[in-house]
């Protein structure tokens, strides 16, 4: 029942999903007050970027709060002019006709005919056009609710109260630099939630990591206290289909706690944490090793033994790297392993590694893949390798007893760099790295990480 705030009530959506009025109006009013909005001025939430997770995130908000039309406006920006190719249009038509709820919705909206014409090749559909009807180009098999789509970036963001960054990390800086120009006259900073998982490496004045939230703050002038990161072990399509999931929103206490409450839904539990940068970096790190996992799976015909050997080595490298990055790395072990696990099972980075190893994709095709979006693990491999190869970060080699760059203790990362970035090796090299007789027990790497003072606060820009 729309507007009900007693108990948990539900009502069907036009896409067949259900929205929950589990105190939704109260949560909306609370956030409205916290943001200092005046009576009658609706809360404006804008998604920037319409990949799978960005689109699902905005659709979840639309399902939960969109029916309070006088209190909130929810919209999403994506670039205009991206055509939908014929094969995708044909598949989309099959998806539409397989879902009675979606079919009825399109007929009611007088939108079905254009999909017939797209299927027949008589009309070119565009990504922003189909997103308005609830179809994300990177996730055609999972129809969403209809969304308010804006293709003009200035129009989308100029008066936004909450901005959701759904862009790949590689696009975040340039888009938010443009947004920053539109915000110069603002008197109140917006709140920004970044979903991006990836990093950049910077070497001056000392080697350090730049995360998407830092890129956003630098590009727009919005203080880091108003920028948060949300991530967790989840697959976008499964979350929209109401599979139980959880995530963490990280950042300043003023915003993370009310936003965690605002974003929480019966099937999507959101916790909060103060450690913004480290969680953000860990979200990028697991993408690195997911690509290698996909390669191993394809090259060994899904051998459980080979995949477990790889998992042992890659997790030991991740643990080693977290000891360089975090003063209390043990606190990250659970979230990092959970996020890694789901990415290895069903993430796009593992899929990309599989397709490369099978020869169905090539590196010459780039890291933006039709139907999948940007494979963020590729740029993360480059950034982590560049960072950890700096001699100024040297650690003591456990066997040779001499200082070496940290990357020398990460043979999988080195191999992925030579395959994906330098292109010196082919994908089977990942198996050769695992079978190298000189590679020591991954347990030894973990023991070394735990017994040595590896923490380098400068890596995260801390004194």
N, C-alpha and C positions, 0 to 999 in steps of 0.2 A: 504494500500500500504506500503510495508516494507520500513522503513527508513524515511517515510514522517513525517515532523514536522510542517506542516501547517494545522491548524484546527484539527478536529478529524476524522481520517480515521480508517477503520477497515478492517480486512480480516479474513476469516474463519480459525480456527485451525483444526488440524486433529481429535480432539475429538468433533467437532461441535461447540465449543465455539468461541468467537471472541476476538482478541487482539486489543487494542486501541493504536494508535500512537499519543496520545495527548501530544506532546512534549516529548515523551519517550526518544528519543535519546539525547535531550538536558539535561534532568534530569540525564541520565546515565553519560554523559560527565561531568556534574557538580560534581557528586559524585566521579567520577574518579579523578578529579582535587583535590577535598577536601582531598581525601585519599593519595594524593601524588604519584599516579601511573604514571609511565613513559609511553610515547607513544608506543603503540603496546603491552603493558602488560595488558591483560584483567582483569576486575574486577572479583574477585572470591567470590561467595556467596555460603555458605554451610548451609543447614539445618541439625541439629543434633536431631534425633528422628523423627519417622514417624507415630505418632498418627494422629487423624483426623485433628486437627488444625495445627499441624506442617506440615503435608503433603499439606493441602490446601494453607497455607501461601507460601510455596515454589512453588506450582503450579501456584498461582497468579503471582508470580514474573516471572516464566517461560513463562506464557502467555503474560505478559506485555513486557518483555525484552529479552526473549530467542532467538528471531530472529536476534538480533544483535550479532551474534556469534563471531565476531572478537573483541567485546568490553566487553563481559561478559560471564562468565561460571557459571552455576547454577547447583548444585548437592545436594543430600540429603543422609545422612547416616542413616542406620538402621542396627540392629543386624542381622546377617545371621542365617539361619537354622530353622526359625520358619515355621513349616508346616501348610498348609491350610487344615482343616479337610474336610471330604467328604461332609457334609451337606452345608458347606460354599462354596465349589467348585460347588455344584449343584445350589445354589442360584446365585452365580457369573455368571454361564452359562446362567441363565434366564435373568439376568440384561443385559448381552452382547447382547443376541438375541432380547431384547426389544428395543434396541437403534441402529437404522440403521447406524448412524454415527460411533458409537463405533465398530460395526460389520465390517463395511468397512475398518476402520482403522486397525483392527487386521488382516484382510485378506491381506491388502496391505503390512503389516509388517511380513507376514508369521508367525503370532503368534496365529492364531485362533485354530489350531489343538491341541495345548497343553491344551486348555480349554475344548475341546471335550473329550480328554483323562482324564482330571481331573474330568469331570462330570461323566464319565463312571467308574471311580475308577481305571483306568489303569496307572495313573501317579499321583505322589504327587507334588502338586504345593507348592511354598514357598512364604512367604510374600514379601521378597525383589524382587523375580522374578515378581510377579504380580504388584508390585509398579512401576517397570520399564514400564509396560504397562498402568499405570494410575489408578491402583486399590489399595486403602488403605484398609488394613485388618479390620480397625475399622469403615469403612464407605463404604462398598461394594456397596451400592445403588447409590452412587454418583461418577461416573467415572470422573477421572481427566485427564489432559494432560499427555503424557508420560514423565517420569522423569529420569534423570541421577542418578542412585542409586549406592552408594559405600558402601561396607560392612566392609571395613578396616578403622577403625577410624583414624589412623595416616595418611593414604593416603587422607582421606576426609578433614582433618582440617589443616594440617601442614602449608599450604601457604594461608589459607583463609583470605580475607580482611574483610568480614562480616559473622558472624556466627549467625544463628537463633536457639535459644534453644527451641526446641519443645518437650523436655522431661518432664515427670511429675516431680513435685518438689521433690518427694521422690527418684528419680534417678539422679537428677541434680548434686549433690555433687560428687558422685563416678565417674560419666562419665567425669566431668570436671577436676577432679584430674588426670585422665589419660591423658586428653587433655593437661593439664598443663605441663606434662612431655615432650610432643612433642614440646611445645612452648618455652622451656628453651633457645634455641639458637636464637630466633627471635630478630630482632633489632627494629621492629615496632609492637606495640600492635594492634590487630584487634579491630573492633567494634562488640559488641555482642548485639543482640536483644533477650530478654527473653520473651517467651509467657507463662511461667509456673505460675500457680496460686496455691499457697500453702505456708505454713510457717513451720519453726521448732521453738521450744521453748528452750531457754537456761537460766539457773538459776544463772550462775556465770559470773562476780562478782555480778551482780544484775539481776533480771528477765528481759529478753528482747527477742525480736523476731529476728529470722534470716530468711531472705527472699532468694529466688533463686538468685537474682542478687548479694547479699552479698556472698552466697555460691560460686558463679562463680568467683568473685573477689578474695576471699580467696584461692580458689583451683588453680587458674591460675596465680595470680599476676597481672592480667590486672586491671588497676585502675578503680574505680567505675565510673569515668567520661566517660569511654568508654563503659559502660554497660547500656542498656536501657530496660525498660519494656513496652510492648505493650499489651493492654487489652481493652475490651469493651463489650457491650451487643450484642453478636453475636453467631450464631450457624454456625459451619464450613461449613456444606453442603449447607446451604442457601446462604452463602457468595459466594461460588464457583458457585452457580447457579444464581448469579447476583442479589440476593435480596439486596435492599439498606441497607447499614450498616455503622456504624461509630465506631471509636476506638480512643484511646489516646496513643501516645508514650511519655513516661516520662523519663526524665534524663537531662543531661547537655545540655545547649543551643547549644554548638558547633555542636552536632550531632543530637539532636532531631528535629530541624527545617528542615535541609536538608533531613533527613530521612522521616519526615512526608510528605514532598513534593514528595520524591521518591516513597513512598508506596501508595500515594493517587491514586485512580482510579475513574472513573465516578460513580461506584456503591459502592465504599468503601472509605469513607471520613476519613482521619486520622488527628486529631488535636494533638497539643503538649502541654506538661505541665512539670513544673520543679519538681513536687513532686513525685519523683520516688518511695520511699519506702512505703509511705502511700497508694498510688494507688495499689501497688503490694499486700500489706496486705489486702486491701479491696477486691481484687480479690479472695483471699483465704477465707475471712470471709463469703461471700455469699454462698460458697459451703457447709459450715456447715449447714446453715438453709435450703438449698435446699433439703437435705436428709430428714429432718423432714417434709417438705412440701409434699414430695412424699409419706411418710408414712401416713400422714393425709388424702391425696387424696384417697389412696387405702382403708384405714380403714373406710372411711365414704362414699364410693361409689361416689366419686367426689362431695361431698356436697359443694356447693358454700358457704354456711354459715360457715361451719366448716373451710374451707380453708381461708376465710376472717378473722375469729377469729385467726387462726394461724398466718396469715400475720401480723395482728396488733401486736401480741405479739413478733414475731420474728423481725419485723422492730424496735420495741422499744428496744429490746436487742442490735441490731446492732447499733442503734443510741447511746445507752449508751456506748458501746465498742468504737465507734469512738471518743467519748468525752475523753476517756482515752488515745487514741492514737494520736489524732490530736489537735493542738492548735486552728485551725479554722475548726472544723468538718462540719460546715454548707456548706462549699465548696464541700464536698464529697457527700452530700445527693443525688443530682441528679444522678451522675455516679453510685453510689452504688445501688440505688433503680432500675435503669435501668438494670444493670447487674444482680441483684437479680431477677427481673421480668422475663427476658428471660430465666434464668436458671430454674426458677420454671415452666415455660411453657414447655420447651423442652430440658433441659440440662440432662446430664448423671447422675448427682448427685440426681436430683429429681426422675429420672427413677430408680436409685438404691434403693432409699427409698421405692418406690412403689413395686418393686420386692421383697424386704425383707418382707414388710407387707403382700404381697399376698402369701408368702411362696415359690415363684419361685426361689429365691436365698437364700442362708444361709450365715451367717458370716464366717462359716468354709471354704467357697470358696475363702476367701481373698478379697482384694480390686482391683485386676486386673481381669477384666471380659471380657470374649470372646466377640468380636464384639464391645466392648465399650472402652477398655483400662483401665487405672487406674482411680479409683474413688477417686479424690484427697480430697474430703470432709471428708473422714474418718480420715486421718492423721491430717487434720486441726482441727477436733473436739478434738483430743488428745492434740494437741499443744495449742490451745486456752484455753482449760480447765486447763492444767498444768500451764500455765502462769497466768491465772486469779484467780487461787486458792491460790496464794502466799499471806501470811499474810502481807508481807512488802508493798503490794499495797492496803492495806485496805482503804475502803471508809465508810462513815457513813450511817448505815441503816436508811432509811427514817421513819420507824415506830418504830423500837426497839431502835433507838437513841444510837447505839453502833457500834464500828468499826467491819466490816466484810470483808472478801475477796470479790473482785468484782464478782466472779462467783456465790456467794450467791444471787445476784440480777439478775441472768440469769437462771431461772428455765428450760428453753428449752435446753440451752446448757448443763446443768447438766444432764438432762434426756437423751439427745443424747449420752453423755459420758457413762452413765450407760448401755445404750442399745448396743452401738457399740464397746466400748473399754473394759469396765469391764464385760459386758454381764451379768449383774445382773438383768436386766429387759427385757421384750419382747416388741415388737414394739407397742402394744396397750397402753403402758405406756405414749406415747407421747400425747394421748388423755386425759389420766388421769391428766397429767400436765396442759393441757389447761382448764380442768374442775375443777381444784382445787379451792375450795371456798375461800381459804386463799390468792390466787393470786390476787394482786392488779391491778388496772386499768393500762394498758400499758402507758396511758398518764402520770401517776404519775412518771413512770420511766424516761420518756422523760423530764418532768419538773425538776426532780432531776438532771439529766445529765446537763441540761441547767443552773441550778441555783447554782451548786456547782463547785468548782475548781477541776475537776477530772483529768485534763491533766497530764500524766506521761511521760515526754520526754524520760526517761530512757528506756521505753518499746521499742523504736525504735533506741536504742543505742545512743541517743543524751544526752548531759550534762544537 
